[in-house]
Amino acid sequence: MRLLNWTKDYLARAGLDEPRLAAEVLLAHVLGCQRIDLYTRFSYEPTPEQLDAFRQLVQRAHKLEPVAYLVGEKEFYSLRFKVTPDVLVPRAETEMLVAEAVSHLSRLGRPGRVWDACTGSGCIAVATASCVKDALVLATDISPSAIAMAEENAAVNKVADRVRCRVANLLTLPEDCADLKDFDVITANPPYVADNQMVTETVLHEPSIAVHAGPEGLDFIRPIVSDAPKFLAAGGILVMEYGYAQADDVRDLIVATGAFQEPRILKDVQGIERSTVAARK
C-alpha cells in the first residue's frame, strides 16, 4: 500500500491524470494480477525483479507516456482492448458513442447494422457488438496496423463472427461489405485536433494520423457528415465525437446537408459538448 501511495503522489506531481489508477494498473501488470487483487494481497512483497520492472514503468509514466501503451491494454466499456502506439488510446468519453448506438439498436426489433469509421483499436465496434448480440458491425480505418489490432480485439472479445474489419478511408464502403448497406448506425471518432492546437504531452505519444485534422480540426468531420446520408437507412443515426468548441460547427455541417433531423448534443462528465447524435430523415 505504501508503494501505491508513493507512486500515486509521484505521478500526480508529473501532472498525470488519475495517478492512483495509473499506479494500480502498472503494479497489477508487473505482478500479473487484477487491480482488485492488490487489496487482497496487501502484505505481498514484490520481488527485486518485479520492483525493478515497476520502477522502469513508473519512470516512463512520469514522462507522460500513456499507461495503456506501457501495459499494452486499456479497459473500455468493461471490456479489455489491446493497444499499441499504432492506435489512439480509448477514452471514457468515447463510451457515449457506444451507449447511443446500443440504445438505438435495441429499439429496432430486428438485427441492426453498424459502421464504425476511424475504428482504431476497434473499441466502439467491438463494444457495440458485445452489447447487441445480433448486430452486424463494419469497422474501418485507413491504417492497416489499426485494422489488424481491431481484428485481434474482436477475436479476444468473441465477436469476430459479427465484426468485419477492413482498411478504408472514412466512409468509403469496401466492395465486399455492400451487403451491409443501409446502416442503422454510423459511429465515428475521427481525428479532430486543429494542426496548430496545443495538445498534452501524453497525446504527443499517440499517432498523429489519429489526432490532427487540418487548420480547423474539421478535415475528416466534413466528409463524414457529407457522406453519411448515402449509407444510413431512414431513421438511422450518425453518432460522432468531436473536440472542444466544435459543437456549433458540427451542428451547422449536419443541418446543411438537409438530410438529418435537428442533431442532439451530448456532454461528457466534465460538461464539455463532446459528441452529436443526428437521425436521418
Short mmCIF file of the C-alpha atoms (twelve columns), coordinates in Angstrom:
data_MODEL
# 
_entry.id   MODEL 
# 
loop_
_atom_site.group_PDB 
_atom_site.id 
_atom_site.type_symbol 
_atom_site.label_atom_id 
_atom_site.label_alt_id 
_atom_site.label_comp_id 
_atom_site.label_asym_id 
_atom_site.label_seq_id 
_atom_site.Cartn_x 
_atom_site.Cartn_y 
_atom_site.Cartn_z 
_atom_site.pdbx_PDB_model_num 
ATOM 1   C CA . MET A 1   0.000   0.000   0.000   1 
ATOM 2   C CA . ARG A 2   2.863   2.380   0.771   1 
ATOM 3   C CA . LEU A 3   4.276   1.654   -2.666  1 
ATOM 4   C CA . LEU A 4   0.987   2.606   -4.311  1 
ATOM 5   C CA . ASN A 5   0.649   5.786   -2.268  1 
ATOM 6   C CA . TRP A 6   4.192   6.902   -3.074  1 
ATOM 7   C CA . THR A 7   3.702   6.146   -6.771  1 
ATOM 8   C CA . LYS A 8   0.388   7.996   -6.860  1 
ATOM 9   C CA . ASP A 9   1.984   11.122  -5.388  1 
ATOM 10  C CA . TYR A 10  4.977   10.858  -7.703  1 
ATOM 11  C CA . LEU A 11  2.790   10.584  -10.815 1 
ATOM 12  C CA . ALA A 12  0.471   13.340  -9.603  1 
ATOM 13  C CA . ARG A 13  3.418   15.724  -9.422  1 
ATOM 14  C CA . ALA A 14  4.079   14.982  -13.088 1 
ATOM 15  C CA . GLY A 15  0.524   16.042  -13.931 1 
ATOM 16  C CA . LEU A 16  -0.728  12.578  -14.826 1 
ATOM 17  C CA . ASP A 17  -4.493  12.165  -14.989 1 
ATOM 18  C CA . GLU A 18  -5.849  9.696   -12.407 1 
ATOM 19  C CA . PRO A 19  -2.448  8.954   -10.824 1 
ATOM 20  C CA . ARG A 20  -3.868  6.432   -8.347  1 
ATOM 21  C CA . LEU A 21  -5.447  4.415   -11.135 1 
ATOM 22  C CA . ALA A 22  -2.207  4.575   -13.112 1 
ATOM 23  C CA . ALA A 23  -0.216  3.295   -10.126 1 
ATOM 24  C CA . GLU A 24  -2.630  0.398   -9.631  1 
ATOM 25  C CA . VAL A 25  -2.640  -0.550  -13.317 1 
ATOM 26  C CA . LEU A 26  1.157   -0.564  -13.506 1 
ATOM 27  C CA . LEU A 27  1.644   -2.560  -10.313 1 
ATOM 28  C CA . ALA A 28  -1.050  -5.104  -11.218 1 
ATOM 29  C CA . HIS A 29  0.596   -5.530  -14.615 1 
ATOM 30  C CA . VAL A 30  4.005   -6.212  -13.081 1 
ATOM 31  C CA . LEU A 31  2.575   -8.620  -10.500 1 
ATOM 32  C CA . GLY A 32  0.420   -10.395 -13.088 1 
ATOM 33  C CA . CYS A 33  -2.825  -9.897  -11.177 1 
ATOM 34  C CA . GLN A 34  -6.063  -7.929  -11.341 1 
ATOM 35  C CA . ARG A 35  -6.225  -4.470  -9.780  1 
ATOM 36  C CA . ILE A 36  -8.690  -5.696  -7.151  1 
ATOM 37  C CA . ASP A 37  -6.152  -8.327  -6.107  1 
ATOM 38  C CA . LEU A 38  -3.783  -5.597  -4.947  1 
ATOM 39  C CA . TYR A 39  -6.069  -5.032  -1.970  1 
ATOM 40  C CA . THR A 40  -6.441  -8.687  -1.068  1 
ATOM 41  C CA . ARG A 41  -2.707  -9.321  -1.046  1 
ATOM 42  C CA . PHE A 42  -1.538  -6.085  0.561   1 
ATOM 43  C CA . SER A 43  1.067   -7.939  2.624   1 
ATOM 44  C CA . TYR A 44  2.758   -9.328  -0.511  1 
ATOM 45  C CA . GLU A 45  6.327   -8.119  -1.001  1 
ATOM 46  C CA . PRO A 46  7.303   -7.745  -4.674  1 
ATOM 47  C CA . THR A 47  10.477  -9.490  -5.709  1 
ATOM 48  C CA . PRO A 48  13.521  -7.360  -6.604  1 
ATOM 49  C CA . GLU A 49  12.888  -8.158  -10.276 1 
ATOM 50  C CA . GLN A 50  9.249   -7.020  -10.002 1 
ATOM 51  C CA . LEU A 51  10.260  -3.831  -8.199  1 
ATOM 52  C CA . ASP A 52  12.815  -3.043  -10.888 1 
ATOM 53  C CA . ALA A 53  10.269  -3.605  -13.659 1 
ATOM 54  C CA . PHE A 54  7.741   -1.471  -11.783 1 
ATOM 55  C CA . ARG A 55  10.216  1.388   -11.311 1 
ATOM 56  C CA . GLN A 56  11.032  1.393   -15.024 1 
ATOM 57  C CA . LEU A 57  7.362   1.628   -15.964 1 
ATOM 58  C CA . VAL A 58  6.720   4.358   -13.402 1 
ATOM 59  C CA . GLN A 59  9.617   6.398   -14.774 1 
ATOM 60  C CA . ARG A 60  8.136   6.169   -18.262 1 
ATOM 61  C CA . ALA A 61  4.682   7.097   -16.964 1 
ATOM 62  C CA . HIS A 62  6.262   10.059  -15.162 1 
ATOM 63  C CA . LYS A 63  7.386   11.265  -18.589 1 
ATOM 64  C CA . LEU A 64  3.697   11.074  -19.585 1 
ATOM 65  C CA . GLU A 65  3.979   8.062   -21.819 1 
ATOM 66  C CA . PRO A 66  0.423   6.635   -21.905 1 
ATOM 67  C CA . VAL A 67  -0.063  3.927   -19.299 1 
ATOM 68  C CA . ALA A 68  -2.125  1.923   -21.790 1 
ATOM 69  C CA . TYR A 69  0.902   1.667   -24.074 1 
ATOM 70  C CA . LEU A 70  3.116   0.634   -21.163 1 
ATOM 71  C CA . VAL A 71  0.891   -2.300  -20.221 1 
ATOM 72  C CA . GLY A 72  -0.411  -2.985  -23.744 1 
ATOM 73  C CA . GLU A 73  -4.112  -2.773  -22.959 1 
ATOM 74  C CA . LYS A 74  -6.942  -0.493  -21.894 1 
ATOM 75  C CA . GLU A 75  -10.360 -1.100  -20.368 1 
ATOM 76  C CA . PHE A 76  -13.261 0.332   -22.348 1 
ATOM 77  C CA . TYR A 77  -16.962 -0.311  -21.758 1 
ATOM 78  C CA . SER A 78  -15.995 -3.029  -19.241 1 
ATOM 79  C CA . LEU A 79  -14.012 -4.879  -21.919 1 
ATOM 80  C CA . ARG A 80  -10.258 -5.162  -22.359 1 
ATOM 81  C CA . PHE A 81  -8.612  -3.935  -25.547 1 
ATOM 82  C CA . LYS A 82  -5.090  -4.415  -26.784 1 
ATOM 83  C CA . VAL A 83  -3.489  -1.069  -27.628 1 
ATOM 84  C CA . THR A 84  -0.116  -0.044  -29.009 1 
ATOM 85  C CA . PRO A 85  1.263   3.276   -30.298 1 
ATOM 86  C CA . ASP A 86  -0.344  2.377   -33.651 1 
ATOM 87  C CA . VAL A 87  -3.760  3.414   -32.310 1 
ATOM 88  C CA . LEU A 88  -5.357  6.084   -30.171 1 
ATOM 89  C CA . VAL A 89  -5.863  5.127   -26.536 1 
ATOM 90  C CA . PRO A 90  -9.613  4.503   -25.916 1 
ATOM 91  C CA . ARG A 91  -11.092 7.163   -23.642 1 
ATOM 92  C CA . ALA A 92  -14.033 7.178   -21.280 1 
ATOM 93  C CA . GLU A 93  -15.883 9.957   -23.121 1 
ATOM 94  C CA . THR A 94  -15.980 7.801   -26.258 1 
ATOM 95  C CA . GLU A 95  -18.155 5.306   -24.397 1 
ATOM 96  C CA . MET A 96  -21.062 7.708   -25.064 1 
ATOM 97  C CA . LEU A 97  -20.969 6.675   -28.712 1 
ATOM 98  C CA . VAL A 98  -21.394 3.024   -27.767 1 
ATOM 99  C CA . ALA A 99  -24.260 3.829   -25.389 1 
ATOM 100 C CA . GLU A 100 -26.124 5.747   -28.113 1 
ATOM 101 C CA . ALA A 101 -25.552 3.014   -30.684 1 
ATOM 102 C CA . VAL A 102 -26.729 0.286   -28.306 1 
ATOM 103 C CA . SER A 103 -29.813 2.283   -27.317 1 
ATOM 104 C CA . HIS A 104 -30.825 2.806   -30.949 1 
ATOM 105 C CA . LEU A 105 -30.189 -0.794  -31.980 1 
ATOM 106 C CA . SER A 106 -32.178 -2.149  -29.038 1 
ATOM 107 C CA . ARG A 107 -35.282 -0.356  -30.302 1 
ATOM 108 C CA . LEU A 108 -35.186 -1.753  -33.842 1 
ATOM 109 C CA . GLY A 109 -36.821 -5.097  -33.092 1 
ATOM 110 C CA . ARG A 110 -34.535 -6.770  -35.635 1 
ATOM 111 C CA . PRO A 111 -30.809 -7.306  -36.207 1 
ATOM 112 C CA . GLY A 112 -29.107 -3.972  -36.787 1 
ATOM 113 C CA . ARG A 113 -26.182 -2.896  -38.948 1 
ATOM 114 C CA . VAL A 114 -23.428 -0.613  -37.720 1 
ATOM 115 C CA . TRP A 115 -20.494 1.090   -39.420 1 
ATOM 116 C CA . ASP A 116 -17.724 2.339   -37.163 1 
ATOM 117 C CA . ALA A 117 -15.414 4.594   -39.169 1 
ATOM 118 C CA . CYS A 118 -11.922 5.541   -37.957 1 
ATOM 119 C CA . THR A 119 -12.163 2.491   -35.720 1 
ATOM 120 C CA . GLY A 120 -8.578  2.466   -34.405 1 
ATOM 121 C CA . SER A 121 -8.391  -0.295  -31.787 1 
ATOM 122 C CA . GLY A 122 -11.954 -1.289  -32.670 1 
ATOM 123 C CA . CYS A 123 -13.215 -0.320  -29.229 1 
ATOM 124 C CA . ILE A 124 -16.523 1.209   -30.402 1 
ATOM 125 C CA . ALA A 125 -17.261 -1.552  -32.912 1 
ATOM 126 C CA . VAL A 126 -16.372 -4.405  -30.582 1 
ATOM 127 C CA . ALA A 127 -18.160 -2.957  -27.540 1 
ATOM 128 C CA . THR A 128 -21.310 -2.367  -29.587 1 
ATOM 129 C CA . ALA A 129 -21.254 -5.910  -30.966 1 
ATOM 130 C CA . SER A 130 -20.627 -7.280  -27.482 1 
ATOM 131 C CA . CYS A 131 -23.687 -5.471  -26.097 1 
ATOM 132 C CA . VAL A 132 -26.043 -6.167  -29.021 1 
ATOM 133 C CA . LYS A 133 -25.791 -9.865  -29.747 1 
ATOM 134 C CA . ASP A 134 -27.439 -9.819  -33.181 1 
ATOM 135 C CA . ALA A 135 -25.767 -6.678  -34.576 1 
ATOM 136 C CA . LEU A 136 -23.540 -6.868  -37.657 1 
ATOM 137 C CA . VAL A 137 -20.709 -4.358  -37.463 1 
ATOM 138 C CA . LEU A 138 -18.293 -2.983  -40.041 1 
ATOM 139 C CA . ALA A 139 -15.107 -1.449  -38.615 1 
ATOM 140 C CA . THR A 140 -12.930 0.569   -40.995 1 
ATOM 141 C CA . ASP A 141 -9.716  2.554   -40.710 1 
ATOM 142 C CA . ILE A 142 -7.139  3.902   -43.131 1 
ATOM 143 C CA . SER A 143 -4.343  2.284   -41.085 1 
ATOM 144 C CA . PRO A 144 -3.633  -1.416  -41.774 1 
ATOM 145 C CA . SER A 145 -1.958  -1.662  -38.348 1 
ATOM 146 C CA . ALA A 146 -5.108  -0.369  -36.670 1 
ATOM 147 C CA . ILE A 147 -7.285  -2.825  -38.569 1 
ATOM 148 C CA . ALA A 148 -5.028  -5.709  -37.539 1 
ATOM 149 C CA . MET A 149 -5.459  -4.648  -33.928 1 
ATOM 150 C CA . ALA A 150 -9.224  -4.241  -34.294 1 
ATOM 151 C CA . GLU A 151 -9.411  -7.773  -35.676 1 
ATOM 152 C CA . GLU A 152 -7.439  -9.077  -32.723 1 
ATOM 153 C CA . ASN A 153 -9.660  -7.240  -30.247 1 
ATOM 154 C CA . ALA A 154 -12.786 -8.570  -31.936 1 
ATOM 155 C CA . ALA A 155 -11.432 -12.105 -31.614 1 
ATOM 156 C CA . VAL A 156 -10.376 -11.702 -27.971 1 
ATOM 157 C CA . ASN A 157 -13.811 -10.340 -27.080 1 
ATOM 158 C CA . LYS A 158 -15.535 -13.143 -29.033 1 
ATOM 159 C CA . VAL A 159 -17.378 -11.029 -31.611 1 
ATOM 160 C CA . ALA A 160 -15.174 -11.680 -34.650 1 
ATOM 161 C CA . ASP A 161 -18.034 -13.520 -36.365 1 
ATOM 162 C CA . ARG A 162 -20.095 -10.309 -36.392 1 
ATOM 163 C CA . VAL A 163 -17.429 -7.611  -36.792 1 
ATOM 164 C CA . ARG A 164 -15.840 -7.163  -40.216 1 
ATOM 165 C CA . CYS A 165 -12.595 -5.189  -40.100 1 
ATOM 166 C CA . ARG A 166 -11.480 -3.524  -43.336 1 
ATOM 167 C CA . VAL A 167 -8.923  -0.952  -44.459 1 
ATOM 168 C CA . ALA A 168 -10.850 2.001   -45.879 1 
ATOM 169 C CA . ASN A 169 -10.689 5.789   -45.830 1 
ATOM 170 C CA . LEU A 170 -13.518 7.424   -43.842 1 
ATOM 171 C CA . LEU A 171 -16.893 6.421   -45.370 1 
ATOM 172 C CA . THR A 172 -15.577 4.568   -48.385 1 
ATOM 173 C CA . LEU A 173 -17.613 1.372   -48.323 1 
ATOM 174 C CA . PRO A 174 -15.489 -1.722  -49.087 1 
ATOM 175 C CA . GLU A 175 -16.814 -3.660  -52.067 1 
ATOM 176 C CA . ASP A 176 -17.198 -6.879  -50.097 1 
ATOM 177 C CA . CYS A 177 -19.353 -5.113  -47.490 1 
ATOM 178 C CA . ALA A 178 -22.005 -3.685  -49.808 1 
ATOM 179 C CA . ASP A 179 -24.475 -6.208  -48.388 1 
ATOM 180 C CA . LEU A 180 -24.496 -4.299  -45.074 1 
ATOM 181 C CA . LYS A 181 -25.923 -1.120  -46.604 1 
ATOM 182 C CA . ASP A 182 -28.170 0.582   -45.460 1 
ATOM 183 C CA . PHE A 183 -26.761 1.065   -41.954 1 
ATOM 184 C CA . ASP A 184 -28.836 1.714   -38.887 1 
ATOM 185 C CA . VAL A 185 -25.952 3.388   -37.066 1 
ATOM 186 C CA . ILE A 186 -22.758 5.061   -38.187 1 
ATOM 187 C CA . THR A 187 -20.311 5.857   -35.396 1 
ATOM 188 C CA . ALA A 188 -17.113 7.827   -35.797 1 
ATOM 189 C CA . ASN A 189 -14.387 9.154   -33.556 1 
ATOM 190 C CA . PRO A 190 -12.266 10.806  -36.246 1 
ATOM 191 C CA . PRO A 191 -9.160  12.954  -35.810 1 
ATOM 192 C CA . TYR A 192 -10.390 16.414  -34.773 1 
ATOM 193 C CA . VAL A 193 -7.495  18.399  -33.302 1 
ATOM 194 C CA . ALA A 194 -6.525  21.506  -35.297 1 
ATOM 195 C CA . ASP A 195 -2.965  21.403  -36.607 1 
ATOM 196 C CA . ASN A 196 -1.844  24.403  -34.550 1 
ATOM 197 C CA . GLN A 197 -3.712  23.408  -31.397 1 
ATOM 198 C CA . MET A 198 -1.684  22.597  -28.313 1 
ATOM 199 C CA . VAL A 199 -2.026  19.053  -27.010 1 
ATOM 200 C CA . THR A 200 -0.836  17.412  -23.820 1 
ATOM 201 C CA . GLU A 201 2.460   15.592  -23.580 1 
ATOM 202 C CA . THR A 202 0.540   12.326  -23.333 1 
ATOM 203 C CA . VAL A 203 -1.242  12.932  -26.650 1 
ATOM 204 C CA . LEU A 204 2.118   13.608  -28.320 1 
ATOM 205 C CA . HIS A 205 2.884   9.913   -27.818 1 
ATOM 206 C CA . GLU A 206 -0.219  8.906   -29.803 1 
ATOM 207 C CA . PRO A 207 -0.298  8.549   -33.623 1 
ATOM 208 C CA . SER A 208 -0.595  11.942  -35.292 1 
ATOM 209 C CA . ILE A 209 -2.761  10.423  -38.022 1 
ATOM 210 C CA . ALA A 210 -5.409  9.698   -35.371 1 
ATOM 211 C CA . VAL A 211 -5.216  13.153  -33.788 1 
ATOM 212 C CA . HIS A 212 -4.688  16.049  -36.208 1 
ATOM 213 C CA . ALA A 213 -7.261  17.180  -38.752 1 
ATOM 214 C CA . GLY A 214 -6.266  20.332  -40.599 1 
ATOM 215 C CA . PRO A 215 -6.378  24.022  -39.688 1 
ATOM 216 C CA . GLU A 216 -9.827  23.870  -38.072 1 
ATOM 217 C CA . GLY A 217 -9.822  20.253  -36.945 1 
ATOM 218 C CA . LEU A 218 -12.686 19.510  -39.339 1 
ATOM 219 C CA . ASP A 219 -10.929 17.915  -42.313 1 
ATOM 220 C CA . PHE A 220 -12.333 14.474  -41.525 1 
ATOM 221 C CA . ILE A 221 -15.577 15.502  -39.876 1 
ATOM 222 C CA . ARG A 222 -16.753 17.342  -43.011 1 
ATOM 223 C CA . PRO A 223 -16.661 14.351  -45.390 1 
ATOM 224 C CA . ILE A 224 -18.132 12.010  -42.785 1 
ATOM 225 C CA . VAL A 225 -21.117 14.297  -42.270 1 
ATOM 226 C CA . SER A 226 -21.484 14.820  -46.017 1 
ATOM 227 C CA . ASP A 227 -21.318 11.132  -46.930 1 
ATOM 228 C CA . ALA A 228 -23.245 9.592   -44.024 1 
ATOM 229 C CA . PRO A 229 -26.743 10.145  -45.513 1 
ATOM 230 C CA . LYS A 230 -25.813 7.974   -48.512 1 
ATOM 231 C CA . PHE A 231 -25.246 4.983   -46.271 1 
ATOM 232 C CA . LEU A 232 -27.797 5.425   -43.482 1 
ATOM 233 C CA . ALA A 233 -31.252 3.894   -43.541 1 
ATOM 234 C CA . ALA A 234 -34.176 6.238   -42.944 1 
ATOM 235 C CA . GLY A 235 -34.260 6.865   -39.206 1 
ATOM 236 C CA . GLY A 236 -30.679 5.669   -38.871 1 
ATOM 237 C CA . ILE A 237 -28.322 7.719   -36.726 1 
ATOM 238 C CA . LEU A 238 -24.892 9.269   -37.080 1 
ATOM 239 C CA . VAL A 239 -23.078 9.356   -33.730 1 
ATOM 240 C CA . MET A 240 -19.829 11.285  -33.829 1 
ATOM 241 C CA . GLU A 241 -17.276 12.576  -31.356 1 
ATOM 242 C CA . TYR A 242 -15.508 15.914  -31.838 1 
ATOM 243 C CA . GLY A 243 -13.291 18.361  -29.996 1 
ATOM 244 C CA . TYR A 244 -13.673 21.218  -27.588 1 
ATOM 245 C CA . ALA A 245 -15.688 24.140  -29.023 1 
ATOM 246 C CA . GLN A 246 -16.539 22.301  -32.256 1 
ATOM 247 C CA . ALA A 247 -20.192 21.576  -31.427 1 
ATOM 248 C CA . ASP A 248 -21.609 24.582  -33.301 1 
ATOM 249 C CA . ASP A 249 -19.533 23.886  -36.410 1 
ATOM 250 C CA . VAL A 250 -20.543 20.226  -36.428 1 
ATOM 251 C CA . ARG A 251 -24.205 21.095  -35.944 1 
ATOM 252 C CA . ASP A 252 -24.054 23.546  -38.862 1 
ATOM 253 C CA . LEU A 253 -22.463 20.922  -41.103 1 
ATOM 254 C CA . ILE A 254 -25.172 18.401  -40.210 1 
ATOM 255 C CA . VAL A 255 -28.035 20.829  -40.747 1 
ATOM 256 C CA . ALA A 256 -26.555 21.993  -44.054 1 
ATOM 257 C CA . THR A 257 -26.935 18.507  -45.553 1 
ATOM 258 C CA . GLY A 258 -30.710 18.772  -45.267 1 
ATOM 259 C CA . ALA A 259 -30.762 15.022  -44.648 1 
ATOM 260 C CA . PHE A 260 -30.920 14.967  -40.857 1 
ATOM 261 C CA . GLN A 261 -33.301 15.961  -38.129 1 
ATOM 262 C CA . GLU A 262 -32.067 18.540  -35.622 1 
ATOM 263 C CA . PRO A 263 -28.965 16.981  -34.031 1 
ATOM 264 C CA . ARG A 264 -28.703 16.257  -30.322 1 
ATOM 265 C CA . ILE A 265 -25.576 17.397  -28.491 1 
ATOM 266 C CA . LEU A 266 -24.086 15.207  -25.745 1 
ATOM 267 C CA . LYS A 267 -21.865 16.471  -22.924 1 
ATOM 268 C CA . ASP A 268 -19.151 14.458  -21.234 1 
ATOM 269 C CA . VAL A 269 -18.710 14.132  -17.464 1 
ATOM 270 C CA . GLN A 270 -16.873 17.470  -17.418 1 
ATOM 271 C CA . GLY A 271 -19.817 19.206  -19.036 1 
ATOM 272 C CA . ILE A 272 -17.984 19.647  -22.356 1 
ATOM 273 C CA . GLU A 273 -20.006 19.266  -25.558 1 
ATOM 274 C CA . ARG A 274 -18.290 16.172  -26.878 1 
ATOM 275 C CA . SER A 275 -20.473 14.330  -29.391 1 
ATOM 276 C CA . THR A 276 -23.554 14.595  -31.580 1 
ATOM 277 C CA . VAL A 277 -26.413 12.259  -32.477 1 
ATOM 278 C CA . ALA A 278 -28.237 13.006  -35.730 1 
ATOM 279 C CA . ALA A 279 -31.097 10.945  -37.159 1 
ATOM 280 C CA . ARG A 280 -31.544 10.688  -40.925 1 
ATOM 281 C CA . LYS A 281 -34.912 11.918  -42.166 1 
# 
